[in-house]
Amino acid sequence: MNAKLNPSVAGDLSAAALQNVSRRRFLQGGAALTLGFVLPAGAADKLPAAGPGKAGEGLAAAVHFEPNAFLRIGADNSVTVISKHLEMGQGTYTGLATIVAEELDADWKQVRVEGAPADAKRYNNLFWGPTQGTGGSTAMANSWEQLRKAGAAGRAMLVSAAAKRWKVAAGEIVVSNGIVSHATSGRKASFGELAHDAANEAVPAEVKLKDPKDFKLVGKRANRKDSAAKTDGTAKFTQDVLLPGMLVAVVAHPPQFGAKVKSFDAGRARQVKGVVDVVQIPQGVAVLAKDTWSAKKGRDALSVVWDDSAAFKLGSEEILARYKEMAKSPGKVAKQSGDTATAFAGAAKVIKASYDFPYLAHAAMEPMNCVIKLDADGAEVWNGEQFQTIDQAVVAKVLGLRPEQVRLNMLYAGGSFGRRASKDVDYLVEAAYIVKAIDGRAPVKLVWLREDDMRGGYYRPLFHHALEAAIDGNGKLAGWKHRLVGQSILIGSPFEAFLVKDGIDGVSVEGASNLPYAIPNLTVDLHTPIDIPVPVLWWRSVGSSHTAFSTEAFFDEVAAAMGKDPVALRLELLDKHPRHAGVLKLAAERAAWGTPLKAKAGERRGRGVAVHESFNSYVAHVAEVTVAKDGTVKVDRIVSAVDCGTAINPDNIRSQIEGGIGFGLGAMTQAITLKEGRVEQGNFDGFPLLRIGEMPKVEVHIVPSTAAPTGVGEPGVPPVLPAVANAIAAATGKRLRNLPFNTNELAV
């Protein structure tokens, strides 16, 4: 297939950029720069005369061939893929490199990856318009065609350079495993040997992409590009950044959302060895020291009086009670099909259930942190950078700079699950205010300790769901009502203008408003309280993290009321959704659905199923559980099927689904709770993560596909807990509708 390189798809491969990428530009007194290659100062004078088989010789480690914004080939034969997306453990660096290397026909061993700078003109997320950032399981999906073309363009230029050097037809040249060769003449050259000549080639206006049947890397096992560095300690995280004269800041934050500093006494804090300064900022009081421990001890010694006159003082129970009261009346309609009122008025049977979901912290292993340094050119930032365009603009505003004066260095991040894509840029803004408060006299590393992270807000919102189903006189599912009550993530954010419509936050109802089942009469409505100031944010799988549970758990209740097998009823109502049905059939088949489970004396065992689509990927889980007499639940096994289009890195897909399962299972016991407005949890003793010994056996089956790839970082999460809840019901006959689970209800 021929694919035209155009600005809307190819990012930096725009017409103007394509015309310029191979032009040389030499800077007087500095490095010789080429948009096609880069030479150290003085190297231009040492270039040998070009001739057959000679061009590029003697330039080891001097020439870099850069056909576009995403690829750099060195004379040392290195292939560097520039990743516009953050690597936070989800395998993005490996996936993006695989796409480029596939079309380039590079040797995987010569490929390395580095993070892109903040530059939305070249590195925007194509699904987000003019915005650079990572999230929504979009990294592979938005980059697929763009990076294939980037790799193919580099390959074409290498081939063209070789053809001219060897005076042969380009069509006779073969590229494989990083070697360009011509069989008839026996000539061959590495990418590095051709780098100089290739840099002088025009970037092709069109490139031919591979037929998927010819893929050598895509769909195969490839060693991750970040594993070795993370194993030997050379990987750079924010905590590893050490700058000359750098100070470490730890902040005393108010104990309630909305509280402010009334006064503080820094006398004892300044006496702590290593403490350099104490400053007030809008977010609290910052203690700056020569190291983290000294800053922490200095904060402990602070005396702060808080003004709580405007603070939020409700507890979780009061919030939930208010939500339940709101659910008694209709909300704003998010989805309406058919005549729901008539369906319920004529129903032979109506089933009702409600579900409650707590606030949840992201609890990434690396708490929030960043480093900011002011200099003559503006500001430089180092962090696990997830939201470049938003962060750059907001930090610039705080510091009185233009966005382009804020240079962002994207390091590895120790997890995020949505937290580092902060709509309010909260912790970077905090660091910027600290640097500003000390007049930029030293670089500052802001460190949030676990308690800061756990109590700092930006949680998955607390939600209440109320569902009803109408079964008609023929035993058919005729109507469905779903009412949701919970805070909006998007209202008041930069995304409100295009993701909130008619007062409906799309991420509040995703997974509910697009229910795939063929139900003729359906109403989904939403209440959005606007007087709850607890900061909320997207959490791994966002709205689907709660809507999948309520819809799939309730569906099983409906199936039981209808006397139907849960898998059979789902398939009956998924006739127009073959990809949902495909993963459901595969998971059920591999889990031996319908066969009995062996149980020891005193044990109760059961299977449960759930299927859900999120971020254009389809996942079904079948869970097997054992419930002891005291109600203790053990998840023994989960069989999963996933359809995420073309499987770029199958091993990473399995890893992400397994990780999503573990992440989701953690919510069986997790909750962030408020009492008088204060967060009660501070560390993992109160907000436990799943232990390795609690992880079930997991089987992941990938549906073969040639469709464009979609995400896997999040879609494994939503179906986990409804499958487990349905398995518990199958084992015990009891429905656990609220999270975290109260397993005392299961005791016999």
N, C-alpha and C positions, 0 to 999 in steps of 0.2 A: 504494500500500500504506500502511496505517496502522501506525505503530510506536509502541508504548507506551514512554514514557521511564521506565526503572526503574533502581534503583541498580546492579544487576549489570552493566548495559550502559553506562549513561550517566555513570559517574563522579560528578562534582559535580552532575549532573542528578538527584539523589536527591529524594525527595518533600519532605523538610524544606527542602532547599536551594532547590527550585523555588518553595516558598511564600514564601521570603524574598528571592529575588534582585531583586525590584522594589521592596522597601521602602526608604524613605529613612531614614537614620540620621545625625543631625548631631552632630558632636563639638564641645563647647564649647571655644572658643579655638583650634581646629585646623581641619583641612580638613573640609568637609562631605562625608561619605561615603555612598554608596549602593551596595548590592550590585548595583544596576542601573546606576548612574552615579556619577561622582566629580566634585565641584565644588571648585575652590580656595576657600580661606578667604574668607568674605564674599560669595561669588558667589550664595549662596542668597537674600540680601536683594535681589538685582538681577534675579531671575527675572521676566520679563514675564508678564502675565496670559495664561492659555491661551485661545485662541479659534480659530475656523476659519482655517487658513492662517497662524496666528501663533505657535503653540507652538514654542519652540526658537529663534526668531529672536533674534539678538543674543548668542548663546551660543557663538560660534565659539571653538573650542579650550578650551571650559569644560566641556562635558558629555561623559561617556563612558557609553555604553550597554553593559552587560555582562550579557547574558542567561544566561551560564553561565561555567564556568571556562576555556573555550577560545576565547572570542570577546569582543572589545571593539571597539565602533564609536564613533568620536569625532565631535564636532560639526564638526571639520575634514574630515569625510568619510573619514577613515582607517579601514581595517578591519585590526585586529590579531588574528592568530591566535596563541594561546598554545600552544607546542609542548612537550609533556611528554617528548619524546624529543630526544636529543643529535644535533646536526648535526656529523658528522665527515667530511663529504665525500660521503656516500652519497645526498644529496638529500632527506633527511627533511623539512627545513623546507618545501621546495617541495611534496612529496607531501601532507603534512598540510594545508598551506594550500589545496591544490587541492580536497581533500575538503570542507572547510568552505565555500570560496568557491563551489563547485558548487551546493550546496544553498541557500546564501544568495543566489545569483545576483549576486554581487559583480563589479565590474569588476576584472580581474586587476591592473591598474595601481595600484589603490588598496590592495591587500593587502600587508601586511608581517607579519613573524613575529618573535616574541621567545620566549626560553626560559622555561619554567615554573620556579617555585621548587621546592624540595624539599618536597613535601606529598603523601604517598602516599594520603591520604584523598580527594584530588581528582584526583591525577595518576598513580595506579598503572597499571602495565602490566596490562591485563586478563587476559593469559595467565599472569601471575606472581602472581596473588592480590593480597595487600595490599602489594606491593612496587613501587616506582617504579624504572624503569631501562630501558636500551636494549640490545638484543642479540638474537641468535638470529633475525635478520631478521624481527622481529615488529612493527616500528613501524607499518607500514601495515596489517598484518593485524589487530592488536588494536584499532586506532583507527578502522577503516573505518566501522562502524555507529555508533560513539560520536560521531565527528565529523560524520557526515552528519546525525545528529539534532541536534547542536549548531548546525550551520549552518541547518537547517530551522527550529529553534526561533527563532533570531534573525530569520529571514525572516518567520515567522508574526507575530511581535510588531511588526515594522515595518509589515506589511500591516494589522494590527489598528489600529495607531496612525493610519495614513493613512486608514483607513475611517472612524474616529471624527472625525478632523479635517475630512474632506471630506463626512461624512454620506452615505456610499455603502456598498453591500454589499461585504464583503471579497472575495467571489468574483468581483467585477468588476475587481479590481485586479491589475495585472501587474507583475512585478519582472524587470528585465533589465539586465545590465551596471551594476549599482549605482544604478539609477533605479527608483523606485516610481511607477507611473503609472495613471491612470484614463482610458481612451480616450474615454468618452462626454462627460465634463466637460472634458477636456483638461488636467486637473490632473496635476502631477508634482512629485516631490521627491527629493532625494538622501537617502542613508542618514543623512548628517550632519544634515540639516534635520529628520529625524524622530527623532533619537537621544533627545532629552529626553522626547518623548511615549512612545516605545517602551519607555523604562525604567520607565514607570508601568504597563505592561501586564502582566497575569498570564502567567507562562510556561505555554505549552500543555501539557496532560497527554499529548496525542498529537500527532504531526506526520505529515504526508504526505510521504514521500520520493519523489524523482523516479523515473520510469521510465528505465532506462539509455538508452533510445533518445532521450531528451531531454537527455542530457548535453551541455554546451557546453565544459567544461574537462577533465573526466575523459576520458582517451583521446586528448587532443589535445596538441599541442606547447605548452608553457608555459615562458617564460623562468624560469630558476632564481632564487630569491629571495636567494641568497647570493653570486651571481657578481659583481655590481657591487662590493659591499663588499670582496670578496677580491681584486678586480682593482685597486681604487684605494687599498687599504691601510687602509680604515676598519674592516674586520672586526676584532673583538676576540678575540684568543687570549690564553692565560694569560701568554705572554711580553710582551704589551702592557700588562699591569696594572702601574701605578706608583702606589704609595700614599705619602703623606707619611711620611718616616722609615723607609721599608721597607728591610730588609736582604735580600741575596741569599745563599742557602746552597748550598754544594756539599759533598757528603759523601764521605769516604774509606770505601769499603766493603771488607769482607774479601775476599781473593782466592779463597777457597774457601767453598762453602756450609757453614754450621755453624761457621765460625771466629768468634772474638770478639776484641775489643780486650784485649790484655794490658797494654799501657802505650803512652803516646804523649808526644812532646815537641813542643809547639806554639811553641817559642821563635822559630824562623826564620819560621814562618807568621805570627806576630803582627807581625813586622817588615815584612811586605809592605804597601806603601801601599794603603790602602783597607780592609784587614782590620780588623774591629771586635771579633770574639770567636771563640773556638774552644771547642766543647763536645762532650762525649761523650754519645752516645745509644745505645740498644740496637742500632741498625743500624750503628754505626761512629763516626766522628768528623766533626762538621760544622764547616766554616769559614764564618763569616758576614762578609760584606763589603758595601761600598756599591754594588758592581756585580758582574756575573757574572765578568768577566775577573780582577778582583782576588781573588774567592773561589776561582777555579780556580788562580791562581798560589799562593795561600795553601795550598791543598790540596797542590799539588806540593811545597811546602816542608815539609810535615808529615813527621814521623818517627813511624811507627806500628809497634809490635811486636805481631804477631798470635798469639793462642793457637789453634793448629790441632789441639789434642788431641781435639776432638769434630768436626773437619771431615771432610767427605766427600772421599775421595781417589782414587776410581776414575776411569778414563778411559772414553771412549765405547766403545772396543773391548772393555774388560772388561765393561761393562754389557751390550753386545750379545751377548757370548759367554755370559753368564749367562742372558740371555733365550732363546737358542737351546737351551741345556740344559733350561730349563723347558719349552720347547715339545715336548720328547720325551715328555711325559706329559700326560694330559688335564687340562684346567682346569675351572673352574666353567661349567656349561652355561648359555649365554645364550639359545639357541634350539634346539629339537629338534622335528623333524617326521618322521614315517615311521620306518622301521627302517634306519638308516644302516649299521649293522654288516652286516646281511644283504645290502644293496645292494652293498657293497664286497666281501663274501665271494664273491658270484656275478658280479662284474664281468668282462667280457671284456678290458677295458683300464682301467688306472688312471693318471691324469696327476697329477704332483706339482710344486709350485713353492713357493718361499718369497720373501718380499719384506721389505726392511729400510728403515726410515724414520728420519731423524735428528731430533734436537732442532731446532726452528726458532724464530728470533726474529720478533717482529711487525714490528720495524723501521719503525714509523710515522715519517713525516717530522718530526713534532714529538715529541721525546722526552718522557718523563714529567716533569711539573711541576705545581705548584699554589701558591697564595698563601693564607696563613692569618693572620687578625688576631684577637686577643682584645680584647674590649671589655666594658663593664659588663653587657651583655645576654647575653654568651656568646662565640661565635666566628663569624666570617664566613669563608667559603672561596670562592675563585675558581679555577675550572679547567674543562677540558673534561669535564664531569661526566656519567658514564655510568651510575653505580650508586647513585643518590641514597639510597635507604633503607638499604642496607648501609653506605655511606660515612658517612652521617650518624650512625648508631648507633655505629660503631667509633671514629670521631674523637671523638665525645662521651665515650666510655668512657675514652679516653686522657687527655682534658682534664678529666675529672671533672664533666661537664655532662650535662644531659638531652638526648636527641636533638633535641628541638624548639629547643634553644638553639644548635644548629649550623645556620647559615643558608648555603645553598649557592647560588652564582651560576653558572649553566650557561653557559659561553662556548663559542665554536667550538672544535673539536678538530682538530688537523692529522693526522687518521687515528687509528686505534685497532686495528682487526682483532681485537678482543677484549681488548687489553692494558689499556685503561682501565677495563674491567669486572673489576677485580681482586677475586677472592674474599676475599683477605686485606687488601685496602685498603692495600697495602704502602707506596706512596709518599706517600699522604695521611697515613698513620700516622707515617711518617718526619718529615714536615713538622710534624705535631702535636707530636711529641716535641721537635723543635728549638725551637718556640715555647714549649713548656713549660719547656725547659731555661734559657731566658733570661727566664723569668717574664712572658712576654707583653709585654715592654717595647717591642717594635717588631713591625710586621707582617713576615712572612718569606715570601719567594718561594724555594721549593725548585726548583733547576734540576738536572736530570740531563743530563749531556753524553752524546754518542753512546755513548761507551765504558761509561758507567754503565748506559745502556739496554740495550746489547748483552750485557753481562755480568751483568745484574741478575736473571737467572732468569725464571720464568714463561713458559717456552717451550711450544711444541707438543711433546707428549711423544714421546720416542724409542719406536718400536714395531718388533716383529718379527711377521710373519704367515707362517703355513704353511697351504697349501691343497692339497686333494686332490679329484679328481673321478673318479667311476666311470661308465664307459660300458658298457651291458649288451650282450648278444648281438645285440640288434636295432638296435644303433647309437644308442640313446637315452641321454641324460644321466640316469642313474638315481640318483646320489648325489653329495653335496657335503659336504666337511668344511672348516671354517675355524677355525683356532686363532690367537688373538691374544695377545701378551705385551707389556704396557706399563703405565706408571704411570697411576693414576687421577687425574683432575682433581678429581673431586667428593668423594672420601673425605676426611674431615677438614674439609670446607667447610660453610657454612651450608645447602648444598643437598643434603647427603648423605641427610638423612631422607626426602626425597621423590623423589630421582632415582637413588638406589642401592638396588637390591632384591636380596636374597639374595646380597650381595657383588658384584653386577654393576653396574659404573658404566655407565649407559645411553649416555653419550657415547663410551665406549671402543669400543662395538660397533655404534653406529648406522651404517647403510649396509651392515652385514654381517648383522646379525640380522634385518633387514627386507628381505633380498634379494628382488626382485620376480619373479624367474624361476620358472617352474613346474617345480620340481625335487622329486620326490616324497619323497626322503629327504635330510634336511639336518641337520647338527649344527654349531653355532657355540659355541665355548667360549673362555674367557678366563682368563689368569693375570695377577694384579695384584701385582707386587712391592711390598712395603711398607717396604723398607729402603733405598730410593733417595730421598734428600732433595732432589734437584734440583727447585726449584719449577716446576710446570707449570700451564698455563692454556689455556683455549679459544683457538684460533687460527682465523682466518677459515675457516669451514665445519666446524670442530671435528673430530669423529671421522671425518666423511666425507672430510676432507683426506687420510686414508691408506686408509680402507676402500674408497673408490671406486677408488683405483688398484689395489689388490690384486684386488678382485673383477672389475673390468672388464678389466684386463690378463690375468688368469687365464682369464676367459671366452673371450678371443680364442685363448688357447692350447688351450682345450678345443675351440673351433670348428675350429681347424686339425687337431687330432687326429681329429675326427669327419668331416673333409673338407667342412665346411659354410661357407658365406659368413657372416661375422660379423654382418652386419645381418639376414640371413634367419633365422639361428638365434635371435637375440635376439627378433625379432618372433614367431617360432614359440612362444617361451616367455613372451611377454608378453600372451597372449590375455586375461588377466583384469586387465590393467593398461593401460587404453586411453590414459591420459595419458602414461605412459612411451612407449608405442608411437607416440603422436601426434607427440611431439617427435623421436623417432628417425626416423620416416618423413619428416618435414619436412626435417630436417637432411640426411638421405641424398639426398633428391630435389634439394635446392638445391645440394648439393655434387657432383651428377652421379656418385653412387656407382656403381662398376662400370665406369666409362669409364677408359681409360688416361691416365696423366699423361706429358707430354712431358719428356724428360730430355736434358741436354747430355752430351757425351762425358765419361766419368769420374764422372758423377753417378748417384746412385741415389735414386729418388723413390718415395714410397708414401703411401697414405691409411690413416688409422686412425679408429676410431669409439669412443665411449663415451657411455653414458647413465646418469643418476643423479638420484635425488630427494633433496633435502634441504630442510628447513624448509617442507615442503609445496609446494615448487616443483619443476618437472621441467625438466631441461636435457639436451640432447644436443649433443655437439660432433663434427664431422668435421674432423680435422687433416690437412693436407698438408705433408710435409716433404721436404727434400733433404739427402742425406748425402754428404759429400765423401769422397775417397779416404782422407784422414787421419782420418776419423771425425767431423769437425765436422758438427753438426746445425743446419740452418736450418729453422725453422718458417715456411713460406711463407704459409699461409692457414688460417684456422679458420672453418668455417661452423657457426653455432650456432642452435639452436631452443630457445625457452623458453616454458613454460606456467606463468604465475604468476597465473592467474585474471584478474580485471579489470585491465587495464593503465591505471593511474592517470596516469602520465607516461611514455608510450612512449619518449621520447628519453632519459629517465633510466634506464629499464630497459636500453636498449641500452648506455648509458654504464657501468652497473654490470656488465653481462655482459662488456663489453670490458675493464673494469678488473679483474674477477675472472680473466679469461684472462691478462692481463699479470701479475697477482699470482701465479697458479698457475705460469706459465711460469718465474718467477724461481726456483722450487724445483728446477728442473733443475740448478742450480749451487750451491744454498745448503745449508749445514749449520752448526749450532752443535756444536762438538766439545769434549770435555773431555780434559785430560791431567793426571793426578794431581789431579783435582778442579778444575782451573783451566780456565776458558773460554778457548779459544785465539783467538777472534775478538773484535775490539774496534770495528771500523768497517766501512764498506762496501768497503774493500779486501779484507777477508776474508769478507765476507758480501754479495756483489754483488746489486744489484737489476737487474731487466731494464732495458736501455737502450732509448730510443725507436727506435733503428735496428734493434733486435732484435725489435720488436713486429711480428707478422705482420699481414697483411690480415685483417680480421675482418668477417664478415657476421652480423648478428643478426636472426633472424626470430621474431616474437612470435605465438604461437597465439592467435587471437581467442577470447575467453571472457567469459561473464557471471557466472562463479563469483566468490566473494569473493576479494579480492586476497591474495596471499601475498608472501613476501619475495624480493628479488633481490640483496641485498648480498653474500650468501655463495654461493648455489647455482651461480653460474658457475664457481667454483673447482674443485670435485671432479672433473668429467669431463675437465679440460684435459690433465693429464699422462698419464692412461691412454690418451687418444686419440692423443697424441704418441708414446707408447711403442709403441702398436699400429701407428702409421704407420711408425715406425722398423723394426719387425719386418717389415712388408710390404715395405719398401724393401731391407732387408739380410738378412732371414732370421734375425736375431739378436734375442734378447729381453733388454732391459735391465730387470732386476727390482728394482734397488736405487736409492734416491735418496740424494744427487744422482747423476745419470747419470755413468757412467764411459765417455765416448765413445771412449776409446782401444780399447775392445773392438770398435769398428766399423771400425777402420782396415783397409785392404786393401793 
